[in-house]
Each structure stands twice: as C-alpha cells, then as structure tokens.
C-alpha cells in the first residue's frame, strides 16, 4: 500500500510539474504552434502513446483540420483527422462530450483505417474556448491504455491550458489588430490634418504678405526723420498689432501704433479694417488732428463691427496717433489706452492715454479724446 501510495504521489507530482511548465510556457510566449507542440510532447512523454495530436475546428466548413501532432514513430500512418470528421465522432465532439474507446476495433462505427493501423485505444477531448468548440486533443495507441478517471481529468486540465493559450493568443491578436487599425486611422487623420494645416498655413503666409504690404516702408518715414527704428514682431505669423504712417504735407506727418483685438488671423483682419479707415479719414475726410481722427475712427469701427447689440462679439482696438510738424518741432498726440514715453536728458516721462478704447460697444460715440502737445528739444527721444 505504501509503495502504491508513493507511486501515486509521484505521478501527481509529475503531473503538477507538467501543468506548471505549461503555464510558464503560456506566459512566456505567444507562439500558439510552439505552445501546443510543447503540450503534446509533455502528454506523449507522460503517457507513452503512439500518437498525440491537436485538431482545430472550422465551424464555417464544419470540419476538423490538423494543427499540431507528436508521433512516437513514423510507421504509424493513422489519420485521426479523417476519423474525427466522420459524422458519428464529430457529432459527439460538437456536443462537447469526450470520446473514449479502449477497444477501438470492436466498434462498428469506424472504417478500415482503424483496423489497418491496429489502433485499439482512442481518446478525444473537446477543446472549448468561450463556450465554443475550437478543436480536440486526440490520443491514439496500438495497445490498450485503460484510461482512468484521474488520467482523463489530468488530460482535461491540459486541454484547459491549451484553451487558455488560444485565448491569450487571440486576445493579443485582437488587441494588435485594434491597435493596428487605430494606428492606421490616426496616421490617416494625421495626413488629413497635415494637408489641411498646409493649406491653412499657406493661406496665412499669403495673408502675412498682404498685411506686410499695408505697413509703411522705411523710405517713406526717412523723409520725416532719419533717426528712428521699427520693431514689428507678431505673436503669430500674422497679428493684430501694426503701425501706420501718413504724410499730410511737406512738413506734417502722422504716425500711429495700433493694438487691435484678437491674435492671429482675426487680429490681422482687424488691422486691415483699421488701416483702411485711417487712410479714408485722412485722405477723404481731410482730418489731420489726432483727437478728431480718433473720434471718427471710433464711430467707423463701431458702425462696421458692433452694429448688432445682441451679439456677444465685441471688437475694438487701442491706439496712439501722433502728428509731427517739422517746422514747429512739436508733436501732438491723442491716445486710447496706449502711453507715449519721452526720454529727455536722463529722465523717462510717461504720458498716459485716455481710458477709452476705440470701437467697442462700451466706447462712447460722442467721446472727445484729449489732444496733447509736446515741444521737441534736441536729443529728445
């Protein structure tokens, strides 16, 4: 009894080692062919059988097909696939029941293939994943195996591990497919965005050319003064900040710095409206005093952009406009929010603008901007 008990314990330990090794194999690789081949080798070595094979099931064709096998010798030509695909056995497996014949030759439901190869023991255990028949573990032997319940239970455990391996591989394959599809979709969307972005940027750079063409050229400003510099660096390719210059006559010049509401393209569109309005005020309406120009500009912008009192949009600008008379050596200026800085000797003097922006809904139409006057001394800046 002790010897039998020790032998049984040894068998169980060996089976646990096999199960543990297969678990490790499943975790270490996603190669289904390699994993199932390993399972078959373990079964074949443990049971010492002539043929151990895994067949996979194709539900669309209603057929089993060979996937992986382990034969003890090449003289056994037994084709388990042909046997399993006979209606009698196939229906048993489709009902997820096992097939176990210890005297194969006495069953009249099988053809001469069995007799020719001398198979006397045959076992087929269905391989189930997610409640669907996926295949079968098939064992065939020329001598009687006399499968016990314990050995069949052990084989069912191996089949369950094979199912886990199939599930793992399919899960990863599905994830990889989804990742691949998602990646392809993202690449497609990226290319679409790149094309759209290229067209948008192409338009924006063209808008920059237009906006730059509206700015006064340095050669025009040189007539008024040779001691100057210009700094214009929009936050984006185009923007709402710009400067303006206009020659009134041989001795009087107008120049302005403007900060329109909005950045980028919206701000750039505002600069075009304001530039056109300033030119119209000076050239057509003949207004040359900074305070009168600001008052008229305020009304024009309000009428053009803020006609709808119910709209949430509120567009306007801050501006300082100066008039320089070369003969009088004086600067007159009016300002909406923007300060003028004067450097005289070693002192910086700040002249604050009116706290009244131009063109906004809250900007008063009848507002009169202050007209400031500064006498220019030598070395002033």
Secondary structure, DSSP 8 states (H G I E B T S, - for coil): -HHHHHHHHHHHHHHHHHHHHHHHHHHH---HHHHHHHHHHHHHHHHT-SEEEEEEEETTTTEEEEEEEEES-TT----HHHHHTSHHHHHHHHTT--EEESSGGG-TTS-HHHHHHT--EEEEEEEEETTEEEEEEEEEESS-----HHHHHHHHHHHHHHHHHHHHHHHHHHHHHHHHHHHHHHHHHHHHHHHHHHHHHHHHHHHHHHHHHHS--HHHHHTT-SS-------SSSS-SEEEEEEE-SSSEEEEEEEEESSSHHHHHHHHHHHHHHHHHHHHTS---SHHHHHHHHHHHHHHHH---TT-S----EEEEEEEEETTTTEEEEEEES--EEEEETTEEEEE--BS--BSSTTS-TT-----EEEE--TT--
